Amino acid sequence: MERYILRFILLFRGVWENLGVNFAQFKIILETKVTLDNRKPITFKKRNTGKSSSSSSIIQFILYMIIGLMFMVILILIPDRYLALAIMLLCFISMLSITLVSDFSPILLDTRDQYIIMPKPVNDRTIALSRITFIAIKLFNQVIALCLPLLIYVFFNWDIIAIFLLVVQLLLSTLVALVFVNGFYLISIKYLPIQKFKDIITYLQIGLSMIIFLAYYLGPNLIQTIVESQLTIEQLKFLWLFPSTWIASFQSLLLGDHSLQIILFSVLGIAVPLFGIYACTQLFSRGFNAKIAALASADAPLPESTKVISQNLTKRPLYKKLGTKLCSSPLEEAGFSIVWLISSKTREFKQQLYPSLAYLPIYFVFLFLRTGEGLPIREKLVKLGESGLYIVMFYLSLLTILTVFQLITQSNKYKAAWIYYVTPIDRPGQFMTGVLKACLIKYVLPFNVLFLCICVPLFGIRSINDLLLSSAVGGIESILIMLFLVKNYPFSKASQSSSKALVNLLILGLLGLLGYLHKVIFQYELLIWGLVVLAWILFFIMLKYLQKEDWKSLAFDDN
């Protein structure tokens, strides 16, 4: 599919040359990128066989068609065509924008071109537009899949002019998403320091992951409210701020609504995408090559003054104080400090982990909203306390342990792990115990403190023993994961997709079972306190065993 889209794009040579592109170079770059992309294997296979696979594109096409069915449902459920199109196009643009940020950011910010293309006499505009156009080619492949169910539906229910107009609206919506995301990147990379730009991209992807998760839970409820209340676009004035509403106004013009508001929206729907193209090509592409080359550089080191302060014993950082108090040996403290520092500074690690941490508050909000629908807030809280449903949150927070230990051994800079094998680590069990303590203190304890501050005022003192029991279960779970799943030193293995889906399901199922059993017996206070004592005793016994483990799996593997 990408080859046909590329041939269509290359027909407009005059347009590209008017935008300041060297067309011959532009064509070669695009053809090369498309060819290389089609040779990638299926990403979920355990090993790269080196063979080309066309089935990966087919699988992606089917998945996006399923999402397109959801867009079609919006048009079916909402009778007001203008409102239905405004919401559907908003979902469509949001979906494409999120895809651009999560999947296509590496294409726009790919630093590998500096070794081949940038040393050649290729101007900034040609490189910037070739990257954006390549993203557009891959994006249109998804757009076709997303729009196919929608277009089939309108083909049998709308007139022919409305169908052609819808195609134009979908193309403009795609252009809005493409221009918005790439424009944001081009502006940021032009005016921000490289280090700050890297941070912004990381936290932007984390924020969008949260939005996806939140929309998954709240979107159907919002659609249901609009359908049941028969709301109109005039009552939902916040939609006026979105380009999807402007583009959707074309259909109202076709249906005979020539009011000043509709005409103004229609003008904005055409002008904004065109201005976005002009801004991306003429205003923000200058200096693109130099900035992309700078992205390949390592993160800037801390200023010397900061290092001096951190080494000052009177102003020791928090992790040093915690390591000294919680660790029983220098080797254990070393494991604690390494994990604490590297996890704080590695963007890839934070980008993968933080969304799963941010999901927990959304879980709590969703659980609160779903409990006793239609009841006042006070009665909802009473029902949560009497039924013990708040305990579910304690066990959901334990899922972060599984995520942390799956990521803690992986890194894009794994070759730096040679240091583990040249240092005299004669008791690796103590080192890995420090790793365990750092993960628990940094990523589990804050949630326990937060739950304590929330649950004690809302559900009373009796919730303390429930939290203590779930925390002990989490500690035991973390030790078992360390013993049976963690086979490498921290950040010593190349990043790769996990192939332990069955093990993960077993762990999730076990946590679910323990959470259910806890909920069944939570009213028996003495029993819960007894289990708390037994669980914590078992945790400390297992911790001593972990310290004495020889960890033969950590031996050097020259592969």
C-alpha positions in Angstrom: 0.0 0.0 0.0 2.8 2.4 0.8 4.3 2.1 -2.7 1.0 3.2 -4.3 0.7 6.1 -2.0 4.3 7.1 -2.7 3.7 7.0 -6.5 0.6 9.2 -6.0 2.6 11.7 -3.9 5.5 11.9 -6.4 3.0 12.9 -9.2 2.9 16.5 -7.7 6.5 17.4 -8.5 5.7 21.1 -9.1 4.1 21.4 -5.6 7.1 19.9 -3.9 9.6 22.2 -5.8 7.5 25.2 -4.9 7.9 24.3 -1.3 11.7 24.5 -1.7 12.4 20.7 -2.0 15.1 19.2 -4.2 12.8 16.8 -5.9 15.4 14.2 -7.1 16.8 13.9 -3.6 13.4 13.9 -2.1 12.3 11.0 -4.3 15.4 8.9 -3.5 15.1 9.4 0.3 11.4 8.4 0.3 11.8 5.4 -1.9 14.7 4.2 0.3 12.8 4.7 3.5 9.7 2.9 2.2 11.8 -0.1 0.9 13.6 -0.4 4.2 10.4 -0.2 6.2 8.8 -3.0 4.2 11.7 -5.3 5.0 11.0 -5.2 8.8 9.9 -8.5 10.3 6.8 -8.9 12.5 7.6 -7.1 15.8 6.0 -9.6 18.1 8.1 -12.5 17.0 10.7 -13.5 19.6 13.6 -13.4 17.2 14.4 -11.5 14.1 14.7 -14.0 11.3 16.0 -11.4 8.9 13.2 -12.2 6.4 10.7 -9.7 5.0 7.2 -10.1 6.2 4.1 -8.5 4.5 1.7 -10.1 7.0 2.6 -7.6 9.7 1.0 -4.8 7.5 -2.1 -7.0 7.0 -2.5 -7.6 10.8 -2.1 -3.9 11.5 -4.7 -3.1 8.8 -7.3 -5.5 10.4 -6.7 -4.0 13.9 -7.2 -0.5 12.6 -10.4 -1.6 10.8 -11.7 -2.8 14.2 -11.0 0.7 15.6 -12.7 2.2 12.6 -15.9 0.3 13.5 -16.0 2.3 16.7 -16.0 5.5 14.7 -18.8 4.2 12.6 -20.9 3.5 15.8 -20.6 7.2 16.8 -22.4 8.2 13.5 -25.0 5.5 14.0 -25.8 6.4 17.6 -25.9 10.2 17.4 -28.8 11.4 15.2 -27.4 15.0 14.7 -25.0 14.6 11.8 -23.1 17.8 12.7 -22.5 16.7 16.3 -21.8 13.1 15.3 -19.2 14.2 12.7 -17.6 16.7 15.2 -17.2 14.0 17.8 -16.1 11.3 15.3 -13.5 13.6 13.7 -12.3 14.6 17.2 -11.8 10.9 18.0 -10.2 10.4 14.6 -7.7 13.3 15.0 -6.9 12.3 18.5 -6.3 8.7 17.5 -3.9 9.8 14.7 -2.1 12.3 16.9 -1.5 9.7 19.6 -0.3 7.3 16.9 2.1 10.0 15.6 3.5 10.7 19.0 3.8 7.1 20.2 4.8 5.3 17.0 6.1 7.8 14.6 8.2 10.2 16.8 11.3 8.0 16.2 10.9 8.5 12.4 10.8 12.3 12.6 13.6 12.4 15.2 15.7 9.6 13.7 19.3 10.4 14.3 20.7 7.7 12.0 20.3 9.9 8.9 23.3 12.0 10.1 25.6 9.2 9.0 24.4 9.0 5.4 22.1 11.8 4.3 23.3 14.8 6.4 26.9 14.8 5.2 25.6 15.1 1.6 24.4 18.4 0.1 20.8 18.0 1.2 19.1 21.1 2.6 17.1 21.3 5.8 13.7 21.6 4.0 14.2 18.5 1.9 15.1 16.4 5.0 12.4 17.8 7.2 9.7 17.3 4.5 10.9 13.9 3.5 10.5 12.7 7.1 7.1 14.3 7.4 6.0 12.9 4.1 7.2 9.4 5.0 5.2 9.6 8.2 2.2 10.7 6.1 2.6 7.7 3.8 2.6 5.3 6.8 -0.2 7.3 8.4 -2.4 7.2 5.3 -2.1 3.4 5.3 -3.7 3.5 8.8 -6.2 6.1 7.7 -7.6 3.9 5.0 -8.1 1.1 7.5 -9.8 3.4 10.0 -12.0 5.0 7.4 -13.1 1.9 5.4 -16.0 0.8 7.8 -17.1 4.4 8.0 -17.2 5.0 4.3 -19.0 1.7 3.7 -21.7 2.8 6.1 -22.2 6.3 4.6 -22.2 4.8 1.1 -25.5 3.1 1.8 -27.0 5.9 4.0 -25.8 9.3 2.6 -26.1 11.0 -0.8 -23.1 11.0 -3.1 -22.1 14.6 -2.5 -22.0 14.1 1.3 -19.8 11.0 0.8 -17.3 13.0 -1.3 -17.4 15.8 1.2 -16.7 13.3 4.1 -13.6 12.0 2.2 -12.4 15.6 2.0 -13.1 16.1 5.7 -11.2 12.9 6.6 -8.2 14.1 4.5 -8.2 17.5 6.2 -8.5 15.9 9.6 -5.5 13.7 8.8 -3.6 16.8 7.7 -4.5 18.6 11.0 -3.1 15.7 13.1 0.0 15.5 10.9 0.7 19.3 11.0 -0.2 19.7 14.6 2.2 17.0 15.9 5.0 17.7 13.5 4.6 21.4 14.0 4.9 21.0 17.7 8.1 19.0 17.3 9.6 21.4 14.8 8.8 24.5 17.1 10.2 22.7 20.1 13.3 21.5 18.5 13.9 24.9 17.0 13.6 27.0 20.1 14.3 24.7 23.1 17.6 23.3 24.3 18.2 19.7 23.2 18.0 18.3 26.8 14.8 20.1 27.5 13.3 18.9 24.2 14.1 15.3 25.1 12.4 15.7 28.4 9.3 17.2 26.8 9.0 14.3 24.3 9.2 11.8 27.1 6.6 13.4 29.3 4.3 14.1 26.3 4.3 10.4 25.4 3.5 9.6 29.1 0.7 12.1 29.2 -0.8 10.8 26.0 -0.7 7.2 27.3 -2.8 8.5 30.3 -5.2 10.2 28.0 -5.7 7.0 26.0 -6.4 5.0 29.1 -8.8 7.7 30.5 -10.6 7.9 27.2 -11.0 4.1 27.2 -13.1 4.3 30.4 -14.8 7.7 30.1 -15.5 7.8 26.3 -18.4 5.3 26.2 -20.1 7.0 29.2 -19.8 10.4 27.4 -21.3 9.1 24.2 -24.1 7.5 26.2 -24.9 10.7 28.0 -25.0 12.7 24.7 -27.4 10.1 23.1 -29.7 9.9 26.1 -29.9 13.7 26.7 -30.1 14.4 22.9 -27.5 17.2 23.2 -26.6 19.5 20.3 -23.5 21.2 19.2 -24.9 24.5 20.6 -25.1 23.0 24.1 -21.6 21.5 23.9 -19.7 24.8 23.3 -16.4 23.4 24.4 -16.3 21.5 21.1 -16.1 24.8 19.2 -12.5 25.1 20.2 -11.5 21.9 18.3 -10.6 21.8 14.5 -12.8 18.7 14.2 -15.9 21.0 14.8 -14.6 23.4 12.1 -14.1 20.7 9.5 -17.5 19.0 10.4 -19.3 22.2 9.6 -18.9 21.5 5.8 -21.8 19.0 6.1 -24.0 21.7 7.7 -23.2 24.0 4.7 -24.3 21.2 2.4 -27.5 20.7 4.3 -28.4 24.4 3.9 -27.2 26.0 7.2 -25.5 29.2 6.0 -25.3 31.0 9.3 -22.3 33.2 10.1 -21.0 30.7 12.7 -21.0 27.8 10.2 -19.3 29.9 7.5 -16.6 31.0 10.0 -16.0 27.4 11.1 -15.8 26.3 7.5 -13.2 29.0 6.7 -11.1 27.9 9.8 -11.4 24.3 8.7 -9.7 25.0 5.4 -7.3 27.8 6.5 -5.8 26.2 9.6 -4.4 23.1 7.8 -3.0 25.2 5.0 -1.4 27.6 7.3 0.1 24.7 9.3 1.7 23.3 6.1 3.2 26.8 5.4 4.5 27.1 8.9 6.1 23.7 9.0 7.8 24.1 5.6 8.8 27.8 5.6 9.1 28.9 9.2 10.2 26.1 11.4 12.3 23.8 9.2 15.5 26.0 9.2 18.3 24.5 11.2 16.5 21.1 11.3 19.7 19.1 10.3 21.8 20.6 13.1 19.2 19.9 15.8 18.7 16.3 14.7 22.5 15.8 14.8 22.5 17.2 18.3 19.8 14.8 19.4 22.2 11.9 18.9 24.6 13.3 21.5 24.5 12.0 25.0 22.7 13.8 27.8 24.7 16.7 29.2 26.5 15.9 32.5 25.6 17.5 35.7 27.4 20.9 36.4 30.5 20.5 38.6 28.9 22.6 41.3 26.0 20.1 41.6 28.5 17.2 41.9 30.3 19.0 44.7 27.1 19.6 46.6 26.0 16.0 46.2 29.3 14.8 47.6 29.1 17.1 50.6 28.3 14.9 53.6 26.3 17.7 55.2 23.9 17.8 52.2 23.6 14.1 51.2 20.9 13.3 48.7 17.8 11.4 49.8 18.9 8.1 48.1 22.2 8.2 50.0 20.4 8.6 53.3 17.9 5.9 52.6 20.6 3.5 51.4 22.7 4.0 54.5 19.7 3.3 56.8 18.1 0.4 54.8 21.1 -1.5 53.5 23.2 -3.8 55.6 26.4 -3.7 53.5 28.3 -1.5 51.1 27.5 -3.9 48.3 23.8 -3.8 49.0 24.0 0.0 49.1 25.7 0.0 45.7 22.8 -2.0 44.2 20.3 0.4 45.8 22.1 3.5 44.5 22.7 2.3 41.0 19.0 1.5 40.5 17.8 4.7 42.1 20.1 6.9 40.0 19.8 5.2 36.6 16.0 4.8 36.8 15.8 8.6 37.6 17.9 9.6 34.6 17.0 7.1 31.9 14.2 8.5 29.7 13.4 5.1 28.1 12.8 3.6 31.5 10.6 6.4 32.6 8.7 6.5 29.3 7.8 2.8 29.7 7.1 2.7 33.5 5.5 6.0 34.4 2.3 5.5 32.3 1.6 2.3 34.2 2.1 4.2 37.5 -0.2 7.0 36.3 -3.0 4.5 35.5 -3.5 3.7 39.2 -5.3 7.1 40.1 -7.5 6.5 37.0 -8.3 3.0 38.3 -9.4 4.6 41.6 -11.5 7.2 39.9 -13.2 4.6 37.7 -13.8 2.3 40.6 -15.4 5.2 42.6 -17.6 6.2 39.7 -18.8 2.7 39.0 -19.6 1.9 42.6 -23.3 2.7 43.4 -24.1 4.6 40.2 -26.6 7.3 40.9 -25.9 7.4 44.6 -24.6 10.6 46.4 -20.9 10.8 47.1 -21.3 10.0 50.8 -23.3 6.8 50.1 -20.7 5.8 47.5 -18.0 6.0 50.1 -20.0 4.0 52.6 -20.6 1.3 50.0 -16.9 1.2 49.2 -16.0 0.8 52.8 -18.7 -1.8 53.7 -18.0 -4.0 50.6 -14.2 -3.8 50.9 -13.9 -2.8 47.3 -11.1 -0.3 48.3 -8.9 -3.3 48.8 -8.9 -3.8 45.1 -6.7 -0.7 44.8 -4.1 -2.1 47.1 -3.6 -5.1 44.9 -3.8 -3.2 41.6 -0.8 -1.1 42.9 1.1 -4.4 43.1 1.0 -4.7 39.3 3.7 -1.9 39.2 6.1 -4.4 40.8 5.8 -6.7 37.8 6.3 -3.8 35.4 9.3 -2.5 37.3 11.1 -5.8 37.3 10.4 -6.5 33.7 12.0 -3.2 32.8 14.8 -2.9 35.4 17.2 -5.3 33.5 16.7 -3.6 30.1 18.6 -0.6 28.6 19.5 0.9 25.2 23.0 1.4 26.7 23.4 -2.2 28.0 27.0 -2.4 26.9 28.0 -0.3 29.9 27.1 -3.3 32.0 30.7 -4.6 31.6 31.4 -2.9 34.9 29.5 -5.6 36.8 31.9 -8.3 35.6 35.2 -6.5 36.3 34.3 -5.6 39.9 34.7 -8.0 42.8 31.1 -8.8 43.5 31.5 -12.0 45.5 28.0 -11.9 47.0 25.6 -11.0 44.2 22.7 -11.8 46.5 23.4 -8.7 48.6 23.7 -6.6 45.5 20.4 -7.8 44.2 18.7 -7.2 47.6 19.8 -3.6 47.3 18.1 -3.5 43.8 14.9 -5.0 45.4 14.9 -2.4 48.2 15.4 0.5 45.8 12.4 -0.7 43.6 10.1 -1.2 46.6 11.0 2.1 48.3 10.9 4.2 45.1 7.9 2.8 43.3 5.7 0.9 45.8 6.1 2.8 49.1 4.7 6.1 47.7 1.5 4.4 46.7 1.1 2.8 50.1 1.6 6.2 51.8 -0.9 7.8 49.4 -3.5 5.0 50.1 -2.9 5.4 53.8 -3.6 9.1 53.6 -6.8 8.5 51.6 -8.2 5.4 53.2 -7.8 6.2 56.9 -9.9 9.4 56.7 -12.5 7.8 54.4 -12.8 4.2 55.7 -11.3 4.4 59.2 -8.4 2.9 61.1 -9.5 -0.6 60.2 -8.1 -0.1 56.7 -4.5 0.0 58.0 -4.3 -3.7 58.5 -5.6 -4.3 55.0 -2.9 -2.1 53.6 -0.2 -3.8 55.7 -1.3 -7.2 54.5 -1.4 -6.2 50.8 2.1 -4.6 51.2 3.5 -7.8 52.7 2.0 -9.8 49.8 3.6 -7.3 47.4 7.0 -7.8 49.1 6.7 -11.6 48.8 5.6 -11.2 45.2 8.6 -9.0 44.4 11.1 -11.5 45.9 9.5 -14.4 44.0 9.8 -12.3 40.8 13.4 -11.5 41.5 14.3 -15.2 42.1 12.5 -16.7 39.1 12.2 -14.0 36.5 15.1 -11.6 36.9 18.1 -13.2 35.1 20.3 -10.2 34.6 21.9 -7.3 36.5 20.1 -4.0 36.4 20.1 -2.3 32.9 22.5 -5.0 31.5 20.3 -6.4 28.7 19.3 -5.0 25.4 15.7 -3.7 25.2 13.4 -6.2 23.6 9.7 -7.1 23.7 8.7 -9.5 26.5 7.8 -13.1 25.6 6.6 -14.0 29.1 2.9 -13.4 28.5 1.9 -16.7 30.2 4.0 -16.0 33.3 2.5 -12.5 33.5 -1.0 -13.9 33.3 -0.2 -16.4 36.0 1.1 -13.6 38.3 -1.9 -11.4 37.5 -4.3 -14.3 38.2 -2.6 -15.0 41.5 -2.8 -11.4 42.6 -6.4 -11.3 41.6 -7.1 -14.5 43.7 -5.3 -13.1 46.7 -7.2 -9.8 46.4 -10.5 -11.6 46.2 -9.7 -13.8 49.3 -8.6 -10.7 51.2 -11.9 -9.0 50.3 -13.9 -12.0 51.5 -12.3 -12.0 55.0 -11.6 -8.3 55.4 -14.3 -7.9 58.1 -12.5 -10.4 60.5 -10.0 -7.9 62.0 -8.1 -10.4 64.2 -7.7 -12.8 61.3 -6.3 -10.0 59.1 -3.9 -8.9 61.9 -2.7 -12.5 62.3 -2.1 -12.8 58.6 -0.2 -9.5 58.6 2.2 -10.8 61.2 2.7 -14.1 59.4 3.1 -12.4 56.0 5.7 -9.9 57.2 7.7 -12.7 59.0 7.7 -14.7 55.8 8.8 -11.6 53.8 11.9 -11.0 56.0 12.8 -14.7 56.0 12.7 -14.7 52.2 14.7 -11.5 52.1 17.5 -13.3 54.1 17.3 -16.1 51.6 17.6 -13.7 48.7 20.8 -12.2 50.2 22.4 -15.7 50.3 21.3 -16.7 46.8 24.4 -17.4 44.6 22.6 -15.9 41.4 24.4 -18.2 38.9 22.0 -16.7 36.2 24.0 -13.4 36.5 27.2 -15.0 35.1 28.6 -13.3 32.1 27.0 -14.4 28.8 29.1 -13.6 25.7 26.4 -13.4 23.0 
